[in-house]
């Protein structure tokens, strides 16, 4: 988790496939976020559901592989640990 303290901000957004999601991505870009190229599946919130694809954006820079891997591990092992 040491890397996460130095990264800045990370967020997940829906893929830009319709007007509102395209506008949302543009808003975050105007706020200084950049899209990362990682194929990212957010873990499911309930047993029996599958994860869903999201876009990872970060500010002020793109994530390195090590930073993305640490973020993804933190998401799965800490944030979502007790989801169900």
C-alpha atoms as one frame of an Amber mdcrd trajectory, in Angstrom:
protein
   0.000   0.000   0.000   3.005   2.306   0.077   2.617   3.099  -3.620  -1.024
   4.109  -3.196  -0.010   6.926  -0.853   2.117   8.475  -3.603  -0.158   8.009
  -6.627  -2.645  10.834  -6.271  -6.259   9.998  -7.106  -7.762   6.928  -8.754
 -11.341   6.451  -9.864 -13.366   3.906 -11.788 -15.996   4.977 -14.322 -18.367
   3.232 -16.682 -16.980   2.722 -20.191 -17.868   5.688 -22.444 -20.576   4.088
 -24.577 -23.437   6.593 -24.495 -23.860  10.367 -24.256 -23.840  10.579 -20.462
 -20.862   8.252 -19.944 -18.906  10.053 -22.695 -19.665  13.406 -21.029 -18.666
  11.999 -17.634 -15.278  10.853 -18.991 -14.767  14.290 -20.548 -15.549  15.970
 -17.229 -12.901  13.928 -15.446 -10.382  14.642 -18.217 -11.024  18.374 -17.829
 -10.320  17.877 -14.106  -6.892  16.456 -14.934  -7.628  12.713 -14.882  -6.114
  10.427 -17.522  -7.448   7.097 -18.750  -5.344   4.048 -17.972  -5.157   1.225
 -20.501  -5.665  -1.647 -18.061  -8.485  -4.105 -18.626 -10.256  -3.656 -15.294
 -13.083  -5.725 -13.860 -14.601  -4.446 -10.620 -15.406  -7.360  -8.279 -19.088
  -8.246  -7.780 -20.956  -6.920  -4.759 -23.083 -10.064  -4.318 -22.534 -13.819
  -4.552 -23.677 -15.126  -7.896 -23.066 -11.863  -9.728 -20.145 -11.307 -12.045
 -17.810  -8.348 -11.979 -18.271  -5.502 -14.416 -15.837  -3.720 -16.677 -14.867
  -0.216 -15.648 -12.339   2.335 -16.872  -9.596   3.272 -14.403  -8.643   6.940
 -14.432  -5.931   8.556 -12.346  -4.645  11.994 -11.568  -2.172  13.510 -12.213
  -0.431  10.683 -14.140  -1.156   7.300 -15.662  -0.519   4.383 -13.340   2.519
   2.173 -13.683   1.972  -1.584 -13.719   3.067  -1.773 -10.072   0.678   1.030
  -9.068  -2.261  -0.539 -10.903  -1.540  -3.965  -9.403  -1.381  -2.480  -5.912
  -4.638  -0.573  -6.457  -6.371  -3.682  -7.809  -5.133  -5.807  -4.903  -6.270
  -3.171  -2.386  -9.691  -3.040  -4.058 -10.134  -6.821  -3.949  -8.425  -7.638
  -0.648  -9.459  -4.656   1.489 -12.351  -2.663   0.015 -14.370  -5.623  -1.288
 -13.173  -8.169   1.290 -16.434  -8.242   3.250 -18.820  -7.415   0.422 -20.680
 -10.677   0.945
